[in-house]
Each structure stands twice: as structure tokens, then as C-alpha cells.
Amino acid sequence: MAAVITGQGAGMRPLFAFAAAAALALPIAARAEPAEEARSATGACLAAVIDKAPVGDVDGDDVSIRRGSDPVSCTVEVTGGQPVVVRDAVQQALDRRPEHFTPAKTRWEAGGYAARETFCNVPSRRNLMVQVTTGKPGANLVLVATVFEAAHRDPRCDRDEGLQKVAPTTPPKAP
């Protein structure tokens, strides 16, 4: 490094400049994009429910994973990024699985969100589903994807039963 500072060893200058640029870029590169985090987290949740992979609760910068036990489920919550881009990343994770997830024939009312979708695996011995709720641009919650296995195949996977409404939930009353 003394040779670079004193002007000797001109061959070292490009190397020093590259090392300095890499050091400055490191903090930027170390933080994953929300869409990539969402794709990876969705893949982990799919593996957790389908393959029984050891995935626990995780809190990332823009993405969190929560495991459920009754029923066995795995939920990805995304709070950063553009909804359309994040939703496409989640779809990529679904497309990579051999279970061939496709949209259910029955559609869901979006409510206060941009969209609510259900994806089902092809009919088989297992009844796997992924519910994806995509937020509107500018909303705090960008996307929620929940992977779970049901005891029986939901008929709405294969048959259009009209637009479905999400049942309103009321908080439990205080004792």
C-alpha cells in the first residue's frame, strides 16, 4: 500500500481502487431486495410444510416468517418493496415446486387489498394450498403468503363457486 501512496507500483493502483469501491459497495449489497427475500422465504415455507424442513420464525429487514402448529402452516409477511414485484417473486417460488401450484378456480373478494388469491397443488394424496394477499401500493403490508396442508381438498380449487368473501373476524372479548 505504501507503493500506491508514494506513486510507485502503478500496477497496484487499479487493485487499490477496486478494493476501495468494493468496500464502499458492501453495505448496499449485503441487504437483500424485498422481492428476493420474499421469494426465498416463500420457498422456505413451502419446504417447511411440504418437506418438513426445519424452518422457524425469522425476522428479516422487510420479510418475516411465522410458523403455525395447528394446523401446520408457514406464513410470509412482506413490508417492503413494490407489491407487483414481490407478488411475482412469490409466484416464482411456487412455480419452482414439483407440486404444480395453480390458481384456484374460485376467486376471493379483495376487500381492502389489491388481491387475494389461493393456489392449489394438482390433485394428489396431499392437499396443499397457498393463500396470497397482495397489498395496494403504498400500504404498510405489501404481501402475506400462507402455506398449509388441509385434511381434504377444498372444492374451490377445482370448481368456480362464485366470488368468495372473507368472513369478518371479531376480536375475542376481554374476560
C-alpha positions as CSV (number, residue, x, y, z in Angstrom):
1,M,0.0,0.0,0.0
2,A,3.0,2.3,0.6
3,A,3.9,1.9,-3.1
4,V,0.5,3.2,-4.1
5,I,0.7,6.2,-1.8
6,T,4.2,7.2,-2.9
7,G,3.3,6.8,-6.6
8,Q,5.4,3.7,-7.1
9,G,3.9,0.4,-8.4
10,A,1.4,1.8,-10.9
11,G,0.0,-1.8,-11.3
12,M,-1.3,-1.7,-7.7
13,R,-3.5,1.4,-8.3
14,P,-6.3,-0.4,-10.1
15,L,-6.3,-3.1,-7.4
16,F,-6.5,-0.5,-4.6
17,A,-9.3,1.4,-6.4
18,F,-11.2,-1.8,-6.9
19,A,-10.8,-2.8,-3.2
20,A,-12.0,0.7,-2.1
21,A,-15.0,0.5,-4.4
22,A,-15.9,-2.9,-3.2
23,A,-15.6,-1.9,0.5
24,L,-18.0,1.1,-0.2
25,A,-20.5,-1.1,-2.0
26,L,-20.5,-3.9,0.6
27,P,-23.2,-2.4,2.9
28,I,-25.5,-1.9,-0.1
29,A,-25.0,-5.4,-1.5
30,A,-25.4,-7.1,1.9
31,R,-29.1,-6.1,2.2
32,A,-31.4,-8.2,0.1
33,E,-34.1,-6.8,-2.0
34,P,-37.6,-7.3,-0.6
35,A,-38.7,-9.4,-3.6
36,E,-35.7,-11.7,-3.3
37,E,-36.3,-12.0,0.4
38,A,-40.0,-12.8,-0.2
39,R,-39.1,-15.5,-2.9
40,S,-36.6,-17.1,-0.6
41,A,-38.9,-17.0,2.4
42,T,-41.8,-18.5,0.4
43,G,-39.5,-21.3,-0.8
44,A,-38.5,-21.9,2.8
45,C,-42.2,-22.0,3.9
46,L,-43.1,-24.4,1.1
47,A,-40.2,-26.7,2.1
48,A,-41.2,-26.4,5.8
49,V,-44.8,-27.5,5.2
50,I,-44.3,-29.9,2.3
51,D,-40.9,-31.4,3.0
52,K,-40.9,-30.9,6.8
53,A,-37.8,-28.8,6.5
54,P,-36.6,-27.2,9.8
55,V,-37.8,-23.7,9.4
56,G,-38.5,-21.5,12.4
57,D,-39.7,-18.0,13.0
58,V,-37.5,-15.4,11.2
59,D,-37.5,-11.6,11.2
60,G,-35.7,-10.0,8.3
61,D,-35.5,-6.4,7.2
62,D,-38.6,-6.5,5.1
63,V,-39.8,-10.1,5.4
64,S,-40.8,-12.3,8.3
65,I,-41.6,-16.0,8.6
66,R,-44.1,-17.3,11.2
67,R,-44.7,-21.0,11.7
68,G,-48.0,-22.3,12.9
69,S,-48.7,-25.6,14.5
70,D,-52.5,-26.1,14.5
71,P,-52.8,-26.6,11.6
72,V,-49.2,-26.9,10.4
73,S,-48.6,-23.7,8.4
74,C,-46.0,-21.2,7.4
75,T,-46.7,-17.5,6.8
76,V,-44.5,-15.0,5.0
77,E,-45.2,-11.3,5.7
78,V,-43.6,-8.7,3.5
79,T,-43.5,-5.0,4.5
80,G,-41.1,-3.6,1.8
81,G,-40.9,-3.4,-1.9
82,Q,-43.4,-3.0,-4.7
83,P,-46.5,-5.2,-4.4
84,V,-46.4,-6.4,-8.1
85,V,-42.7,-7.2,-8.0
86,V,-43.0,-9.0,-4.6
87,R,-46.0,-11.0,-5.8
88,D,-44.1,-12.1,-9.0
89,A,-41.2,-13.3,-6.8
90,V,-43.6,-15.3,-4.6
91,Q,-45.1,-16.8,-7.8
92,Q,-41.6,-17.8,-8.9
93,A,-41.2,-19.7,-5.7
94,L,-44.5,-21.5,-6.3
95,D,-43.5,-22.3,-9.9
96,R,-40.3,-24.0,-8.8
97,R,-42.1,-26.6,-6.8
98,P,-42.9,-30.0,-8.3
99,E,-46.5,-29.8,-6.9
100,H,-47.5,-27.6,-9.8
101,F,-49.4,-24.9,-7.9
102,T,-52.1,-23.2,-9.9
103,P,-54.7,-20.6,-9.1
104,A,-57.9,-22.0,-7.6
105,K,-61.0,-21.8,-9.9
106,T,-62.9,-19.8,-7.2
107,R,-61.9,-16.2,-6.7
108,W,-61.8,-14.2,-3.5
109,E,-63.0,-10.7,-2.8
110,A,-60.0,-8.4,-2.4
111,G,-61.5,-6.3,0.4
112,G,-59.1,-3.6,1.4
113,Y,-56.2,-5.3,-0.5
114,A,-55.2,-5.3,-4.2
115,A,-55.8,-9.0,-4.5
116,R,-56.5,-12.2,-2.6
117,E,-55.6,-15.5,-4.3
118,T,-55.5,-19.1,-3.5
119,F,-53.1,-21.6,-5.2
120,C,-53.7,-25.3,-5.0
121,N,-51.4,-28.2,-5.9
122,V,-52.6,-30.6,-8.6
123,P,-54.9,-33.3,-7.2
124,S,-52.9,-35.9,-5.4
125,R,-52.7,-37.6,-2.0
126,R,-51.8,-34.3,-0.4
127,N,-54.0,-31.2,-0.2
128,L,-51.6,-28.2,-0.3
129,M,-52.7,-24.7,-0.6
130,V,-51.1,-21.2,-0.6
131,Q,-53.1,-18.1,0.2
132,V,-51.6,-14.9,-1.1
133,T,-52.9,-11.5,-0.2
134,T,-51.3,-8.6,-2.0
135,G,-51.4,-5.1,-0.6
136,K,-52.1,-1.9,-2.5
137,P,-49.2,0.3,-3.5
138,G,-48.1,2.4,-0.5
139,A,-49.7,0.1,2.1
140,N,-47.7,-1.0,5.1
141,L,-48.3,-4.6,4.4
142,V,-47.1,-5.5,0.9
143,L,-47.9,-9.2,0.8
144,V,-48.9,-12.1,3.0
145,A,-48.5,-15.7,1.8
146,T,-49.6,-18.6,3.9
147,V,-48.7,-22.2,3.0
148,F,-50.7,-25.0,4.6
149,E,-51.9,-28.6,4.1
150,A,-55.6,-29.4,4.6
151,A,-57.1,-32.7,5.6
152,H,-59.3,-32.7,2.4
153,R,-59.0,-31.0,-0.9
154,D,-61.0,-27.8,-1.0
155,P,-63.7,-28.0,-3.8
156,R,-63.0,-24.3,-4.6
157,C,-59.6,-25.4,-6.0
158,D,-61.4,-27.3,-8.9
159,R,-64.8,-25.6,-9.2
160,D,-65.9,-22.0,-9.6
161,E,-68.2,-21.3,-6.7
162,G,-68.6,-17.6,-7.3
163,L,-66.8,-14.7,-5.7
164,Q,-66.0,-15.7,-2.1
165,K,-66.0,-13.2,0.8
166,V,-63.6,-13.5,3.7
167,A,-65.6,-13.9,6.9
168,P,-65.3,-11.0,9.3
169,T,-63.4,-11.6,12.4
170,T,-64.1,-10.1,15.7
171,P,-61.5,-9.9,18.4
172,P,-62.2,-12.0,21.5
173,K,-64.0,-10.3,24.3
174,A,-61.9,-9.4,27.4
175,P,-62.8,-11.5,30.5
